[in-house]
Amino acid sequence: MSTSGDHVPDLPETARVVNVGLSSFADAVARQGFEVVDVDWRIPAGGDHAVVAALARLYGPKGALIEAANAEVVRRLETGAPKAVGVRPTAEVVPDLDGTALLHCGPPVGYADAVDPLRRSMRAAVVAEGWAGDVAEADRLLARGRVALEPANHHDACVPMVTAIGPSQPMWVVENAAGGNRAFAPVNQGPGETAWFGRETPAAIERLRFLAAVAGPLLDLAVRSHGPIDVVGIAAQGLQMGTSASRRAPTC
């Protein structure tokens, strides 16, 4: 307790607050007109003691190894220079995709367990490949396991949304000289009635056939004539264009 002779410092007229924990505290400070930074912190593993103990066992002995692995990921992202070098059919770039098989998004999944839009994409792909005459026959083939289903990520490929593609579909071939590796991604199917939006209509199936027979070979010719295309440069340019440009430009 101060005495009458003690100097009592003046309280600040403004406050700058860092809140860790409940966001309601930060909201209360902001409502009073003060500057506040809200740190989104949560109890690890939701407070589950068994999971917290498992994380402690993992990050204890393996902490240095995990940190090194994370650092290597960042290094590869910073030093990699991926370039698109061609557009080739999936069967060419994924040689171990033998016979009647589809690549699909996400982790391994059986036809019966796939979400409905993904099943529709699978059926459209089966018809587009000529393995079935219509989506009803495609459904029967898939349900009986006559068409193999492979996660794209297991084959150095990435496919979007609820997509499944067959061996005839064109794939962007992207090479990273710094890392000595290649990766693949299918040509965008575009807007409207397309299988990548979970459609299995005649228009969606025809779009797949068009990509395989017309668009894919033409894009490959264009890329090979132009030379390797800087993928990161295009992505950076897209970010700089911002949302206003994306509103004006059609999805392709």
VEXMAR-89764 format. One record per residue (C-alpha): residue number from 1; residue in three letters; x negated, y negated, z negated. Coordinates in pm, whole numbers, plus 32768, in hexadecimal, padded with zeros to 4 digits. Layout:
<pts>
+-----+-----+------+------+------+
!   n ! res !   xx !   yy !   zz !
+-----+-----+------+------+------+
! NUM ! ALA !    X !    Y !    Z !
...
+-----+-----+------+------+------+
</pts>
This chain:
<pts>
+-----+-----+------+------+------+
!   n ! res !   xx !   yy !   zz !
+-----+-----+------+------+------+
!   1 ! MET ! 8000 ! 8000 ! 8000 !
!   2 ! SER ! 7F75 ! 7EAC ! 805D !
!   3 ! THR ! 7F4B ! 7D91 ! 7F62 !
!   4 ! SER ! 7F9E ! 7C27 ! 7F9B !
!   5 ! GLY ! 7E34 ! 7BE4 ! 7FFE !
!   6 ! ASP ! 7E1F ! 7CF9 ! 8101 !
!   7 ! HIS ! 7E3A ! 7CA5 ! 8272 !
!   8 ! VAL ! 7F5F ! 7D4E ! 8318 !
!   9 ! PRO ! 7F1C ! 7D80 ! 848D !
!  10 ! ASP ! 8024 ! 7D14 ! 8583 !
!  11 ! LEU ! 80E6 ! 7E2B ! 8626 !
!  12 ! PRO ! 80CB ! 7E3D ! 87A3 !
!  13 ! GLU ! 81EA ! 7DA6 ! 8864 !
!  14 ! THR ! 81D9 ! 7EB5 ! 8970 !
!  15 ! ALA ! 8194 ! 8029 ! 8962 !
!  16 ! ARG ! 810B ! 8122 ! 8A5A !
!  17 ! VAL ! 8174 ! 8280 ! 89FE !
!  18 ! VAL ! 8108 ! 83DE ! 8A63 !
!  19 ! ASN ! 820F ! 84DC ! 8A02 !
!  20 ! VAL ! 81BF ! 864D ! 89E7 !
!  21 ! GLY ! 82E1 ! 8735 ! 89AC !
!  22 ! LEU ! 8450 ! 86DB ! 89AC !
!  23 ! SER ! 84A5 ! 85F8 ! 8ACE !
!  24 ! SER ! 85BC ! 8559 ! 8A03 !
!  25 ! PHE ! 84B3 ! 849C ! 893E !
!  26 ! ALA ! 8425 ! 840B ! 8A7F !
!  27 ! ASP ! 8582 ! 83AF ! 8AF6 !
!  28 ! ALA ! 85C1 ! 82F0 ! 89B3 !
!  29 ! VAL ! 847F ! 8228 ! 89DE !
!  30 ! ALA ! 84CE ! 81DD ! 8B4B !
!  31 ! ARG ! 862B ! 8161 ! 8AF2 !
!  32 ! GLN ! 8589 ! 805E ! 8A11 !
!  33 ! GLY ! 84C1 ! 7FDC ! 8B36 !
!  34 ! PHE ! 836C ! 8064 ! 8AD9 !
!  35 ! GLU ! 8277 ! 8117 ! 8BBC !
!  36 ! VAL ! 8270 ! 828C ! 8B7D !
!  37 ! VAL ! 81C8 ! 83BA ! 8C19 !
!  38 ! ASP ! 8281 ! 84FF ! 8BDC !
!  39 ! VAL ! 81A3 ! 8635 ! 8BD9 !
!  40 ! ASP ! 8268 ! 8769 ! 8C3E !
!  41 ! TRP ! 81ED ! 885F ! 8B38 !
!  42 ! ARG ! 829C ! 899D ! 8ADA !
!  43 ! ILE ! 8251 ! 8AB8 ! 89EB !
!  44 ! PRO ! 8186 ! 8BBD ! 8AA8 !
!  45 ! ALA ! 8254 ! 8CE5 ! 8B20 !
!  46 ! GLY ! 838A ! 8C4C ! 8A86 !
!  47 ! GLY ! 830B ! 8CAB ! 892D !
!  48 ! ASP ! 830E ! 8E20 ! 8973 !
!  49 ! HIS ! 8207 ! 8EA4 ! 887F !
!  50 ! ALA ! 81B7 ! 8FDB ! 894A !
!  51 ! VAL ! 817D ! 8F13 ! 8A89 !
!  52 ! VAL ! 80AF ! 8E0C ! 89D1 !
!  53 ! ALA ! 7FD7 ! 8F22 ! 8941 !
!  54 ! ALA ! 7FAA ! 8FB9 ! 8A9C !
!  55 ! LEU ! 7F44 ! 8E66 ! 8B29 !
!  56 ! ALA ! 7E4C ! 8E39 ! 8A0F !
!  57 ! ARG ! 7DB1 ! 8F8D ! 8A5A !
!  58 ! LEU ! 7D9D ! 8F38 ! 8BCB !
!  59 ! TYR ! 7D12 ! 8DD8 ! 8BB1 !
!  60 ! GLY ! 7C24 ! 8E2F ! 8A9A !
!  61 ! PRO ! 7B39 ! 8F33 ! 8B2E !
!  62 ! LYS ! 7B9B ! 8EDA ! 8C95 !
!  63 ! GLY ! 7BA4 ! 8D61 ! 8C6A !
!  64 ! ALA ! 7A57 ! 8D1B ! 8D14 !
!  65 ! LEU ! 7AAE ! 8E06 ! 8E33 !
!  66 ! ILE ! 7C00 ! 8D5F ! 8E67 !
!  67 ! GLU ! 7B66 ! 8C04 ! 8E60 !
!  68 ! ALA ! 7A65 ! 8C6F ! 8F63 !
!  69 ! ALA ! 7B73 ! 8D00 ! 9041 !
!  70 ! ASN ! 7C41 ! 8BC0 ! 902B !
!  71 ! ALA ! 7B0D ! 8AF1 ! 907E !
!  72 ! GLU ! 7ACD ! 8BCB ! 91AF !
!  73 ! VAL ! 7C32 ! 8B95 ! 9227 !
!  74 ! VAL ! 7C07 ! 8A1C ! 920D !
!  75 ! ARG ! 7AB8 ! 8A30 ! 92C0 !
!  76 ! ARG ! 7B4F ! 8AF0 ! 93E1 !
!  77 ! LEU ! 7C6D ! 89F8 ! 93FD !
!  78 ! GLU ! 7B7B ! 88D4 ! 9404 !
!  79 ! THR ! 7A7C ! 8968 ! 94F5 !
!  80 ! GLY ! 7B5C ! 8A32 ! 95DA !
!  81 ! ALA ! 7BA9 ! 89AA ! 9735 !
!  82 ! PRO ! 7CBF ! 8A84 ! 97C5 !
!  83 ! LYS ! 7CFE ! 8A5C ! 9939 !
!  84 ! ALA ! 7E0F ! 8AEB ! 9A15 !
!  85 ! VAL ! 7D66 ! 8BA9 ! 9B30 !
!  86 ! GLY ! 7E86 ! 8C57 ! 9BDB !
!  87 ! VAL ! 7FE7 ! 8CE1 ! 9BD4 !
!  88 ! ARG ! 7FFC ! 8E59 ! 9BF7 !
!  89 ! PRO ! 8105 ! 8F67 ! 9BC5 !
!  90 ! THR ! 8115 ! 8FF0 ! 9A65 !
!  91 ! ALA ! 80B9 ! 914D ! 9AE2 !
!  92 ! GLU ! 7F69 ! 90C5 ! 9B59 !
!  93 ! VAL ! 7F05 ! 900A ! 9A1F !
!  94 ! VAL ! 7F89 ! 910D ! 9928 !
!  95 ! PRO ! 7EFC ! 924E ! 99BF !
!  96 ! ASP ! 7F5F ! 9325 ! 9896 !
!  97 ! LEU ! 80CD ! 92CC ! 98C7 !
!  98 ! ASP ! 8116 ! 9410 ! 997C !
!  99 ! GLY ! 8252 ! 9479 ! 9A2C !
! 100 ! THR ! 83A7 ! 93FB ! 99C4 !
! 101 ! ALA ! 8359 ! 9307 ! 98AE !
! 102 ! LEU ! 83AE ! 91A5 ! 983F !
! 103 ! LEU ! 82E9 ! 90A6 ! 9778 !
! 104 ! HIS ! 83BA ! 8FF0 ! 9674 !
! 105 ! CYS ! 8391 ! 8ED8 ! 9576 !
! 106 ! GLY ! 8359 ! 8F13 ! 9405 !
! 107 ! PRO ! 82E6 ! 904A ! 9347 !
! 108 ! PRO ! 832F ! 91B1 ! 93B0 !
! 109 ! VAL ! 84A4 ! 91EE ! 93C0 !
! 110 ! GLY ! 8589 ! 92FB ! 9446 !
! 111 ! TYR ! 86A3 ! 92A9 ! 9534 !
! 112 ! ALA ! 87AE ! 92F0 ! 942F !
! 113 ! ASP ! 8708 ! 9205 ! 9334 !
! 114 ! ALA ! 86C8 ! 90E4 ! 9423 !
! 115 ! VAL ! 87A5 ! 8FB1 ! 9407 !
! 116 ! ASP ! 88B7 ! 8F9A ! 950B !
! 117 ! PRO ! 8818 ! 8E83 ! 95E0 !
! 118 ! LEU ! 86D6 ! 8F4D ! 95F6 !
! 119 ! ARG ! 8799 ! 9083 ! 965E !
! 120 ! ARG ! 883D ! 8FB8 ! 9773 !
! 121 ! SER ! 86E8 ! 8F40 ! 97E6 !
! 122 ! MET ! 8671 ! 90AA ! 97E8 !
! 123 ! ARG ! 8799 ! 9118 ! 98B9 !
! 124 ! ALA ! 8764 ! 8FFD ! 99B2 !
! 125 ! ALA ! 85F5 ! 905C ! 99D3 !
! 126 ! VAL ! 8648 ! 91CB ! 9A0E !
! 127 ! VAL ! 873B ! 9172 ! 9B27 !
! 128 ! ALA ! 8647 ! 9076 ! 9BC0 !
! 129 ! GLU ! 853A ! 9185 ! 9BCA !
! 130 ! GLY ! 8627 ! 9268 ! 9C8A !
! 131 ! TRP ! 8632 ! 9371 ! 9B7C !
! 132 ! ALA ! 87AC ! 934D ! 9B58 !
! 133 ! GLY ! 88C1 ! 92E1 ! 9C42 !
! 134 ! ASP ! 8975 ! 920B ! 9B41 !
! 135 ! VAL ! 8963 ! 91A0 ! 99D5 !
! 136 ! ALA ! 8A40 ! 92C0 ! 9961 !
! 137 ! GLU ! 894B ! 93BD ! 99EF !
! 138 ! ALA ! 882A ! 92F3 ! 9961 !
! 139 ! ASP ! 88CE ! 9306 ! 980A !
! 140 ! ARG ! 88E3 ! 9480 ! 9821 !
! 141 ! LEU ! 8776 ! 94A1 ! 988B !
! 142 ! LEU ! 8700 ! 93C4 ! 976F !
! 143 ! ALA ! 87DC ! 946E ! 966C !
! 144 ! ARG ! 8753 ! 95C2 ! 96D0 !
! 145 ! GLY ! 85EB ! 954D ! 96B9 !
! 146 ! ARG ! 85B0 ! 9575 ! 982E !
! 147 ! VAL ! 850C ! 941C ! 9836 !
! 148 ! ALA ! 83E0 ! 93E5 ! 9754 !
! 149 ! LEU ! 83D9 ! 92A5 ! 9686 !
! 150 ! GLU ! 828A ! 9205 ! 9636 !
! 151 ! PRO ! 8244 ! 90CB ! 9567 !
! 152 ! ALA ! 819B ! 8FCE ! 964B !
! 153 ! ASN ! 80A7 ! 8F6A ! 9538 !
! 154 ! HIS ! 8014 ! 90C8 ! 953D !
! 155 ! HIS ! 7FA6 ! 908A ! 96A3 !
! 156 ! ASP ! 7F09 ! 8F2E ! 9682 !
! 157 ! ALA ! 804B ! 8E95 ! 9701 !
! 158 ! CYS ! 8149 ! 8DA3 ! 9672 !
! 159 ! VAL ! 82B1 ! 8D8E ! 96E5 !
! 160 ! PRO ! 83AF ! 8C8C ! 966C !
! 161 ! MET ! 84F7 ! 8C97 ! 95B1 !
! 162 ! VAL ! 85C7 ! 8DD3 ! 95E5 !
! 163 ! THR ! 8508 ! 8E3E ! 971A !
! 164 ! ALA ! 84BA ! 8F90 ! 97AF !
! 165 ! ILE ! 8403 ! 8FAA ! 98FB !
! 166 ! GLY ! 83B2 ! 90C6 ! 99E6 !
! 167 ! PRO ! 8275 ! 911D ! 9AA8 !
! 168 ! SER ! 82D4 ! 9052 ! 9BDC !
! 169 ! GLN ! 82F6 ! 8F07 ! 9B24 !
! 170 ! PRO ! 81E4 ! 8E02 ! 9B62 !
! 171 ! MET ! 80F4 ! 8DB7 ! 9A47 !
! 172 ! TRP ! 8014 ! 8C8B ! 9A18 !
! 173 ! VAL ! 7EAF ! 8D08 ! 99F2 !
! 174 ! VAL ! 7DF2 ! 8C2C ! 98FB !
! 175 ! GLU ! 7C7F ! 8C5B ! 98C3 !
! 176 ! ASN ! 7BB0 ! 8BD4 ! 97A3 !
! 177 ! ALA ! 7A46 ! 8BD8 ! 9813 !
! 178 ! ALA ! 79C4 ! 8B6C ! 96BD !
! 179 ! GLY ! 7A5D ! 8C9C ! 9616 !
! 180 ! GLY ! 7A45 ! 8D8B ! 973B !
! 181 ! ASN ! 7BB3 ! 8DEA ! 9725 !
! 182 ! ARG ! 7CF4 ! 8DD0 ! 97F2 !
! 183 ! ALA ! 7E61 ! 8DA8 ! 9799 !
! 184 ! PHE ! 7FA6 ! 8DA9 ! 985B !
! 185 ! ALA ! 80F9 ! 8CFF ! 9859 !
! 186 ! PRO ! 821D ! 8D28 ! 994B !
! 187 ! VAL ! 8282 ! 8C15 ! 9A39 !
! 188 ! ASN ! 839D ! 8B4B ! 999F !
! 189 ! GLN ! 84EC ! 8BC2 ! 9A24 !
! 190 ! GLY ! 857A ! 8A62 ! 9A1D !
! 191 ! PRO ! 86C9 ! 89DE ! 99A0 !
! 192 ! GLY ! 8829 ! 8A5C ! 99D1 !
! 193 ! GLU ! 8890 ! 8BC8 ! 99E8 !
! 194 ! THR ! 8748 ! 8C72 ! 999C !
! 195 ! ALA ! 86E3 ! 8DAD ! 98E5 !
! 196 ! TRP ! 8600 ! 8CEF ! 97F8 !
! 197 ! PHE ! 873B ! 8C49 ! 9771 !
! 198 ! GLY ! 87D4 ! 8DA1 ! 9738 !
! 199 ! ARG ! 88A0 ! 8DAA ! 987A !
! 200 ! GLU ! 88D9 ! 8EDF ! 994E !
! 201 ! THR ! 89B1 ! 8E47 ! 9A5F !
! 202 ! PRO ! 8971 ! 8E7F ! 9BD4 !
! 203 ! ALA ! 88D6 ! 8D21 ! 9BE1 !
! 204 ! ALA ! 87E5 ! 8D77 ! 9AC6 !
! 205 ! ILE ! 877F ! 8EBB ! 9B6F !
! 206 ! GLU ! 8751 ! 8E09 ! 9CBD !
! 207 ! ARG ! 8672 ! 8D07 ! 9C15 !
! 208 ! LEU ! 858B ! 8E1F ! 9BA0 !
! 209 ! ARG ! 857D ! 8EAD ! 9CFF !
! 210 ! PHE ! 8531 ! 8D55 ! 9D90 !
! 211 ! LEU ! 8414 ! 8D21 ! 9C9B !
! 212 ! ALA ! 837D ! 8E71 ! 9CF2 !
! 213 ! ALA ! 83A1 ! 8E58 ! 9E6C !
! 214 ! VAL ! 837B ! 8CE2 ! 9EB3 !
! 215 ! ALA ! 8315 ! 8BFC ! 9D95 !
! 216 ! GLY ! 8205 ! 8CD8 ! 9D02 !
! 217 ! PRO ! 8140 ! 8D0D ! 9E45 !
! 218 ! LEU ! 815E ! 8B9B ! 9EA3 !
! 219 ! LEU ! 80E4 ! 8B28 ! 9D4D !
! 220 ! ASP ! 7FC1 ! 8C1A ! 9D61 !
! 221 ! LEU ! 7F60 ! 8B90 ! 9EB5 !
! 222 ! ALA ! 7F75 ! 8A2B ! 9E31 !
! 223 ! VAL ! 7E9F ! 8A72 ! 9CFF !
! 224 ! ARG ! 7D96 ! 8B2D ! 9DC4 !
! 225 ! SER ! 7D8A ! 8A18 ! 9EC7 !
! 226 ! HIS ! 7D6E ! 8907 ! 9DBE !
! 227 ! GLY ! 7C83 ! 89BB ! 9CD1 !
! 228 ! PRO ! 7CA0 ! 89F9 ! 9B59 !
! 229 ! ILE ! 7D99 ! 891A ! 9AA2 !
! 230 ! ASP ! 7D4B ! 888A ! 994A !
! 231 ! VAL ! 7E67 ! 890E ! 9870 !
! 232 ! VAL ! 7E0E ! 8842 ! 973A !
! 233 ! GLY ! 7DF7 ! 8705 ! 980B !
! 234 ! ILE ! 7F58 ! 8736 ! 988D !
! 235 ! ALA ! 7FD9 ! 8779 ! 972D !
! 236 ! ALA ! 7F2D ! 863E ! 96AA !
! 237 ! GLN ! 7FBF ! 8570 ! 97C3 !
! 238 ! GLY ! 8119 ! 85F5 ! 9772 !
! 239 ! LEU ! 80F4 ! 858F ! 9607 !
! 240 ! GLN ! 8082 ! 8432 ! 966A !
! 241 ! MET ! 81B1 ! 8409 ! 974D !
! 242 ! GLY ! 828E ! 842F ! 961C !
! 243 ! THR ! 83FE ! 8480 ! 95F4 !
! 244 ! SER ! 847D ! 8365 ! 96D0 !
! 245 ! ALA ! 83D9 ! 8403 ! 97FE !
! 246 ! SER ! 8457 ! 855A ! 97A2 !
! 247 ! ARG ! 85BB ! 84D4 ! 979A !
! 248 ! ARG ! 8599 ! 8453 ! 98FD !
! 249 ! ALA ! 84ED ! 8586 ! 998A !
! 250 ! PRO ! 85B2 ! 86C3 ! 99D4 !
! 251 ! THR ! 854A ! 8804 ! 992A !
! 252 ! CYS ! 8483 ! 88DE ! 9A16 !
+-----+-----+------+------+------+
</pts>
